[in-house]
Amino acid sequence: MYILAKQFGLKRVYPDNPNNTYEIPDETKVSYWILKVKAGNVYGPLTQNEFSKKRSELLIPTELKLKSVDSYQKNY
């Protein structure tokens, strides 16, 4: 069983203000991860090209898709 993940880096909202370190996602800085659950293997951070190659190498089915976290039902 695998978990696929896409991670956005962070950027400071006010980079010129050293007293305000608030950060938001930076969609220009993207890393990908592959976690092989039972074996405990973690591959990443990967570029999109490295992610595609590793996914093929591990024979991860194309039916396994990345989904938005917001698409999951919240049970709280």
ABEGO torsion letter per residue (X at the ends): XBBBBBBBBBBBABAABAABABBBBBAABBBBBBBBAAAGBBBOBBBAAAAAAAAAAAGBBAABBBBBAAABBBAX
